[in-house]
């Protein structure tokens, strides 16, 4: 499997928001995820399609501090 064959369309990223917090998302190309810092979740991108379901998201590690 090739790592991140298809990138997320920048226009799509502009309109996508976290379904939990309704805040903007960050695109982590290396991990193939959309990150919601506000919710502490990382939504996977599978075959170029963002999976925007909270039950499919990975919890982000707690920040040190």
HELIX and SHEET records of a PDB file:
HELIX    1   1 UNK A   10  UNK A   15  1                                   6    
HELIX    2   2 UNK A   54  UNK A   56  5                                   3    
SHEET    1   A 4 UNK A  26  UNK A  28  0                                        
SHEET    2   A 4 UNK A  33  UNK A  36 -1                                        
SHEET    3   A 4 UNK A  41  UNK A  46 -1                                        
SHEET    4   A 4 UNK A  49  UNK A  50 -1                                        
SHEET    1   B 4 UNK A  26  UNK A  28  0                                        
SHEET    2   B 4 UNK A  33  UNK A  36 -1                                        
SHEET    3   B 4 UNK A  41  UNK A  46 -1                                        
SHEET    4   B 4 UNK A  58  UNK A  59 -1                                        
END                                                                             
